[in-house]
Amino acid sequence: MHDTLQQVFGYPQFRLGQEETVSAVLAGRSAAAIFPTGSGKSLCYQLSAVLLPHLTLVVSPLLALMQDQLGFLQRHGISAGSIDSAQSREDANDVMARARSGELKILMISVERLKNERFRNFLQSVQISLLVVDEAHCISEWGHNFRPDYLKLPDYQRQFNIPQALLLTATATPKVIADMQAKFAIAPDDVVTTGFYRPNLNLLVEPVSGADKRRRLVQWMGERADQPSIVYVTLQKTAEQIAEHLNRNGIQAEAYHAGLPHDKREGIQQRFMGGRSNCIVATIAFGMGIDKSDIRNVVHFDLPKSIENYSQEIGRAGRDGQPSDCLVLANRDSLNVLENFVYGDTPEQEGIRRVLDELQAARGDGQWEFLLRSLSDHSNIRELPLKTLLVQLELKGVIAPRYAFYAEYRFKYLIEPEALLARFTGERQQFVAAIIQVCKRAKTWATVDFDALYQQHNAERSRVVKALDYFQEQGLIELESKQMTEVYSLLDTDFDPQALSTELYTGFKQHEVGEVARIHAMLDLFATEHCLGQRLAQYFGDENAPQRCGHCSVCHGHVAHLPPPPGLPPLVDKNFMGLCGDFIHRHHEHTGHLPGAERLTRFLGGISVPLFTKLKARGIPGFAALEDYPYAEVREWAQAHLNDL
């Protein structure tokens, strides 16, 4: 183990917690590594993968994170690959072939890749030593970034006979750690936690009015223009505006957010990594997996979304151990915007009821098939909370996931059909002939008719898909698949849809209360009279941090009294029909009824839901007109006016 550390990775010794974690994995046990950002979690799986006999499968939430780690592995001579949606089919096939042959040691994928039936067929054919779950806090409903698809990972571990799992995260509270342990059956002694205190980070909270934030940012960055820095903002448009403002004031800066084209984001990231660009103004889309050790400053121009997000984002500073500054320009101005993100993920009860009605309508078939996008549109529930709703129905024993498949496959021949047929003999030739005969060509592409193949030739879908994959691997056809369809077993459809929708809606509202409380816990942290470093460590259950770090703003004698937001004109003075009339009219035209107070509040708060895309709501006067007002006040105001209509 120590020889590999030195010879392959070039490190003279382990960092805190690494040896303990790797030893547990090499002894055949599942483990969890909970280290601060930048403390070497990745090495735990990389070193294990080199020493384990078979493939290590890494599930990672972000493409950028995968690409960064792949570059590191390849530079150290470790055979690693990834399969992602940005790849060509040829590249993906090459990676899978290397995995099958045993050449590949590490394969990185997103959790969504496991929904692909062809990919799952491939995994069944490969021996896997270790499942690695990066950003593992995503599996916990108590975590700050719960991703419902992560809940299925323990099932996949069993399905693919993967003997052990390694969970990695930097941001897990004691409650989240307990949840992770239970889901992957990890013994308490194999949960390795190194503490959350970072002695080289100077945590600074400075109360600044909204009107003064830009001036203070220019002043701060002007003193550090030659140092690598990240400025975090909440909205994409703010990233563009602040980068432009810094440039106008002589500080070179680039905006980075998920709305930019992929190649532009790549270029910005490469310039920053290479030292050709020093200041990035970014939404949280930037930074995951950025392995740049000399970031000297992280500034939160806007409030982060939670203490967990704050911890993760400041964790990108000072990975080389050198002193680094983490500044929050703090006030309460953007509080309502942050809360609106939470409210937007709470589905309307009417939408939940629509999902339950669809589910019950399918009970005669014994299973429920749907396209997630279509169900999202039909129910007016965003895709992420819709996935959460489906997971809740699983936990209540109403449904069970069976599989997901692409409803539509099509292919084009790269050789003549006769030449394809001539490659096979006997029963296999008859099977291939059936595919050629049933899948009629329209000009270039032939669409696969699975029903006809089964009815006329008794050809099972799974065998057809495997054959098509084989044809493609051999360069005989080009294969495309689309229309991802989810299939669930219906276990219990004998429920009262009104009662169950009320119960589920109540659960979402409770989650909403918890998420809003998370935002206010963060404000309490920033306004604390105690050492910021100690309070942050304590939140994550680290009792070993010093009581006073000696270098945060509180230890320097500056307790942050956050200024309240500027006064807003009373809602009672607003013209209801002036703000809402056009939306109400278009909503009635499209749906046949008036919007409720909840839907109106989302429109006025600029909170997007699927229906608003159909209505082109962003272009309707009044959209986001009241985003600076508290959500509950706007809803009460809207309800009062609706009662008068």
N, C-alpha and C positions, 0 to 999 in steps of 0.2 A: 504493500500500500504506500509506504513512504518512498520507495524507489520510483513508483509510477508518478507520484506527486512531483518528484524532482526531475525525472527523465522526460516525462511527457509534457508536464505543465510548467516546469521550470521554477517551482516554488520551493524554497528551502524547508519550510515547515507549514503545518496547518494553522489556520486562524481559529479563533475561539468557536467551539461547537462543531467544527467540520469533521474532525477525526471521530468523535462520538457518533455522529450521524452516519458516516460512511461505514463504520464498524458494524452498526446495527443492520444496515442493508446487506453488507457482505456476509453477515451471520444468518441471513435469510428472513429477517424480520421487517415488517412495515414500520415506517418511522415518519416523523414530522420535524422539519427544520424551521424554526421561527426566529429569524435573525433580522436585525434592522436592514433597511435598504442599503445595498452596497457592502454588505458584510460577508459576501462569498457563499450565498445559498447555492448558486448554480454549480459551483465546483462539487458539491455533495453528490449531485446526480451524474456529473460528467466523469468524475473519477470512478464512481461505482460502475458506470456503463462500460468503461474500458476494461474493468476486471471481471464483470459478469459474463457468463458464457453466451447469452443470446441477445436479442434486440432490446433496447430500452425505448419505450414509447413515451414521449413527452407531450402532454396536453397543455397548451399555452393560449392565453386569451387574445394575444395581439400579434399580427403579422410582423410589425416592426421589431418586437421582442424576439421573434424566431430568427429573423434575418441577422440581427446583431449577434446572437449566440452562435448561429451557424458559421458566421465569419470567424469567430474566435476558435471554434472547434476545428475548422478546416486549416487554420493557421498552425494549429498544434498537431496536425497530422491524424486527426480522429475522423473516421468515416461517418459523416452525418448528412442527413437530408431532411427536407420538409415537403409536405404536400399541401398546397394552398390554392385558392381560387384564382390567383394571379398567374399560375403556371400554365404552360402549354400541356396538352395531353401527352405529348412525347416525353416531356421532362418528368411528369408524374409517373408514367409507365417505367421510365428508367430508374427512378427512386424505388419503386415497388420491386422491380427485378433485382436490384442490389440488396434489398431487404430479404427477399426470398432466398437468394444465394448465400446469405450469411455474411456478405461483405459489409453491410451497413451495421453500425453499432448503435446509432441514435436516430430515431425518426420523430420529427416534430410535427404536430397537427393542431388545428383548432378543435374545440369540443364539438362544433357543428359537423365536422367531417365524419363523426361517428354515426350520423343519421343516414349516411350514404350506404345503401345496401351493397353496392359493388365494393366499397372500401371495407365493409365488415366481412364480406366474403374473403377478401384478401387477408385480413388479420387472422381469420380462422386457419389460414395456411402457413402462418409464420409462428415460430416459437418466440415468446416474449418473456424476458427475465424480470422486467421492472416497469411498472406504470408510475410516471412522474406527473404530479398535478401541480402546475405552477399557478401562482396567485390562488392558492387553495382556499382562502377565506371565501371565495365565490360560492363554495358549496353550502355555506351556512345562511339560513334565513336571518340569523342575528347579525350577519356581516354587513358591511357598508356597501357591498357591491354584489349582492346575491344574484347568481345566474342560474335559473332553473335547470338548464341542461346539465350543469355540474352535478345535480342530484343523482343523475343516472350513472355516474362514473363507477360507483361501487358495483353496480349490476354488470357493467361492461367488464370490469376486472374479473368477475366470476365467469362471464360468458366466454372470455378469451383465455381462460385458465392462466392468468397472470399471477404468479405466486405471492407477489408483494407490491406495496405501493410506497412512494415517498412523496410527502406533501410539503410544499414550499410556500411560505408567505412572510411578509414583513409586517403585516397589520392585522393581528388577531388579538381580540380581547379574551379574557379567561373563558367567557361564555362561548365564543366562537371556537376556541381550542377544544373545549369539551365536545362540541358538536362534531368537529372534524375527527376527533379520536373515535367517537362512537360509530360514525358512518364507515370508517375504514378499519375498525377493530385494532387500533394502535394502543399498545401497552403504555401506561403512564411514563415508565422509565425510558421509552423510546421517543418521547416528545422532547426535543432539544430546544431550549429557549435560552438565548444569550443575553437578554435584556435589551431595552429600547433606548437607553441613554446614550447619546452621542456627544462626548465631551468637547469635540472640536467645532460643534455648531453653536453659533451665537444666535439665540432665539430672541428676536426683537419685535415688539408690537408697538406701533406708533399711531396714536389717535390722530386722524386727519379728516377734515371735512371733505365731502364730495367735491366741492368747488376747488379745493386746494390740492387734490391728489396728483393731478398731472404735473403741477409745478414741483411738488416734492419728489415725484419719480424722476423728473429730469435732473434735479439737483443731485439726488442719490446716485443715479446711473452716470452722471457726468463725472463724479469722483472715482468711478470704477469702470470707465469705458473700455479699458484694455483687458478687463477680466471676463472670463466666460460666465454668462448670467442667463437665467430664465426668469421672465416676468409672466406670472400666471393671471389669466382673466377668466371670466365665466362664459362669455358669449363670443361667437366667431366674429361678429361685427366689431366688438370691442378690441379684439386682437389686431384687426386691420387698422382701426383708428389710433390705437396707442403706438403701434409700430410707426405709423406715418408721423405722429406727433414727435416721437423721439428722433426720427430722421430729420424733421424740420428744425429740430433744436441741436443738430450736429452730432447726434449719437446714432451710429449705424445700427439698425435693428431690422429683423425680418419677422413677419407674422406667420404663424403655423397653426393650422386647425384642420379638422376632418373634412371641411368643405373644399379644400384645395385638391387639384388633381394629384394622383399618386406620384407621378414623376416629379412634380414641383416639390411635394413634401420630401421625397427622397433627396433632391438636390439641397434643400435647406438643411436637412439632417446631416448630410455629408459635409457641407461647408462648416457647420457647427462642430462636428466631430474632428474635422481637419484643422480647426483653428482659423479658418478664413472668415468666419462670422462669429462675433462674440456675444451678441444679444438676440435672444429669441423671445418674442411675445406670443404666448401660446395658451390655448385651452388645454384641458387635461389630456387631449389626444397626444400631446408631446411628452416624452420622457420615459414611457414604459420601456424598460430594457435598454435605455441609453447608458452605455458603459463608458462614460467620460469622467475620469477621476478628478479633474481639476476645476469643476464648476465651483466658482467662488461665491456666487450670490444667487439666492432664490427670493424673488419678490412676489408677494401676493398683492397685486393691485386691487383685485376683488377678493372677497372672502372665499376661502375654500368651502367645499360642500359638507365637510365633516372633519372631526379630529383625525379619522383614519386617512382621509384624503390629504390633509395637511401633513401628517407624518410621512406619507408616501412621497409627497412632492418635495418637502425639505430634505428628504433622504437622498435626493439626487445631488445635493451639494456636498463637497468635501470628502469624497470617497477616498482621496489620497491621505486622509488624516490631518490635512492642514486646516487651520482656522478658516471658517466660512460663515458668511452672514445670511440669515434668513429673516427677511423683513415682511411684516404684515402691515399694510396701510389700512388701518381698521376704522370702520364706522358701520353704521347700521343701514346705509342707503340701499344696498343691494339685497337686504334681507328678504324682501318680498319676492324678488326674482328667484332666489334659492328655494324658497318655500313653494313657489309655483312649479318648479321641477318636480317636487314631491306630489303636489296635488294632481298634476297631469298624469301620474302613473296610477291613480286610483280610478278604476273603471266605474261607470255609472251602473246602478243596480239593473236598469233596463237592459244594458249590454250583457251583463252576467246571465240574466233571464233568457236572452236570445241564444246564448251558447247552450244553456241547459235544454231549451226547447229543441235545438238542432240535435243534441245528443239523444234525447228521448225519441225523436223522429226516426233515428237509425236503429232502434232496438230490435226491429224485426229481422235485421241482418246479423245481429249478434256482434257486429263490430262497427266502428265509426271511422270513416275516412274523410279527410278534409285537407284543403290547402290552407296553411297558416295565414297567408296574406288575405285570402278570401274571407276566412272566418274573422280576421281582424277588421276588415272593411264592413262586414255584415253586422258585427257586434259593436263597432265603434270603440274597440279597445286596442290600445297600442300593443305591438307584438310582444314586448318584454313582459308587461303585466298579464297578457293573455297566456304566455308560457307559465307564469306563476299560477294563474288560475287553473291551468291543466294539471300542474303539479299538486295543487291543493285537492283537486278531484281524485287524483291518484291516492293521496294520503288518506282520503276519506273512503277509499275502497269502491269508488263509483266506476273508475276506468283503470286500465293498465296499459302502458305503452307496449305495442307489439313490435312495430318496426316502422321505418319510413322508406318510401321508395319514390323514384322518379316516375311520374305517371306517363311520361312520354319519352320514348327513345327513338332516335332516327340515326341513319348511317348513310354514308355514300361509299360506293365501291372504289377501291384504289387499284383493283385488278378486275378483270371481267368475271361475272358470276360463275361462268363455266369453269374458269381457271381455279376459282375458290373451291368449287364442288370437287374438282379433280384431285384436290389434296387429301381427300378422305375416302375411306372405303367402308363397306358393310353398313351396319346400323348407323354409324356416325354420319356417313354420307347421306343416308335417308333423312336424318335429323337436319342436316345443313340444307338439304334440298327443300325441306318443309319451310325453313326460315326464308329461303330465297323466293319460294313460290308465294307465301302468304304476305310477305312484306313488299308490297308493290312500290315501284319507283315512280315518283312524280318529278319528271325532269332529272334532277341530280340526286335528291335525297329520298331514301326509302324509310317509311314510318313502320315501326314494329307494332303488330297487332297481337298482343299477348292472349287476348280472349280467343281469337280465331286459332292461334297455334295450339291452345289447350283443347278447344272443342274438336278441332279437326284432326289433330295429331297427338293429343294427350301429352303435349310438351309443357313441362313445368316451367313457370316463370324463372325460377332461380337458375335452371339449367340454360335457358335461353340467354339470360344476362351473362352467365359465365362464358358461354360460347362467344357472344359479341365482344366481351373483354379480351378473350383469347385472339379473336380475329384482329382486333385493334393492336394488341401487343406484337402480333406477327406482321403488322404493316399491311394488312389485307383490306381493312376498311377504316374510315374515320367515323368515330362514334360521338354522338351528342346526347345529353340527357337534360331534361328540365321538368318543371312542375312538380317540385318536391311535395309529396303527399304523406301526411301523417296517418298511421293506422293504430287505433286503440281497441282493445277488447272492452266490451261493456259488461261490467261485473254486477252492477246494481242500478237498474233504471227505474225502480219502483220507489221514487222519492217525490215529495211535494216540491215542484220547481219554485214556487213562491217562497216557501220556508227555507229551502236550501240557498236560493239567491240572496235572501236576507242574511243568512248565516255567513255566507262567503263575503258579501259586501261589508258586513260588520268587521270581519277579519281584515279586509283591506283598509278600512277606516282606522282600525287599531294600529296597523302597520304605519299608516300615514302619520298618526299621532307620534309614534316612535321615531320616525324619520325627522319630523319637525323638531322633536326634542333633541335629536342628535345635532341639529344645526345650533340650537340654543346652548347645548353643552359646549360647543366650540366657542361661542361668544363668551360663555362663563370662563373658559380656559384663558382666552385672550385678556379678559378683564381681571384675572386673578391677582391677589396680593401676595401669592407665594411664588417661589421659583418656577419659571415656566418649564425648564428641563425636568424638574422633579414631578410636576403635575402631569406632564405628558407621559413620562415613564409609568407613573402610578395608574393612569387610565388603562394602560395595557398590562397591568398586573405586575410590573417590575418594582419590587420593593427594595432593590439594591442600589438604586440611583442615589447620589448624594442629596441631602436636604436643600443645599444651596449650591448651584453650579458656579456662581461667582461672576458669570459673564452674560447672563440674559438681561433684558431690559428691566425686569423687576429687581434682580440682584444689583443693578446699577441705580436703583431707586426710582424707577419710572413705572408706576402702576398705570395701566391704560384705562382711562375713563372714556368709553366709546361715545362719541357725539351722536345724538339722535338724528334721524333723517330730517331734512328740511320739511317745514310744514307744507301740506298740500291743500288745495282748495277743497272745501267740504263737498262730499258726494251729493248732498242734497241740492247743491247749485248746478249739478251737471244735467244736461238735456238728455234724458233717457232715449227718446226716439231719434234724436240727432246722432247718438252713438250706436244705437242698436237697430234702428228701423230697417236699414238696407239688409242687415244680416237676418233679421226676423223674416223679412219678405222672401229672401232667397231660400232660407231654411224651409219655409212653408211650401214654396214651389216644389222643392226637391223631396220633402218627406210627407207633406200633406198635413203637418201639424206644427204648432208653435214650439220653439225650443224651451226647455225648462231652465230654471235659475242656474243649475250647475253648468249646463252647456253655455249659457250666456256669459257666465263668469269666466269660463275658459276662453271664450272668444275675446272678451274685454281684457283678460290677463295675458293674451298672446300665447296661450298654451295649445299646442297642436294636438289634434286627435285625428284618426283616419277620415271621419266625415268632413273635416275642414279642408282636406286635400280635394275631395270631390267638389265641395262648394267654392273652391278657390278663395277661401276665407281671408288669406293674407292680403288679398287685393281689395277687400271690402272695407270702406271707411268704418273706423271704430275698433279694428283689430289691434290688440295690445294697447289700446288707449288708456287703460287703467292699470297697467302692469306694476306701477309703483305703489298701488294701494293694497292694503291687506286683503287677502282672498276672502276671508269670512265677511268682511265689511261689504265688499263688492257683491257677494252672493246675497246678503241680506237686502241690499239696495235694489238688486235686480228682482228679487222675489217680491218685494213690495210693489214695484212697478208692474210686474206681470199680473199681480192680483187685481190691478186696476184696469187691465186690458179687457 
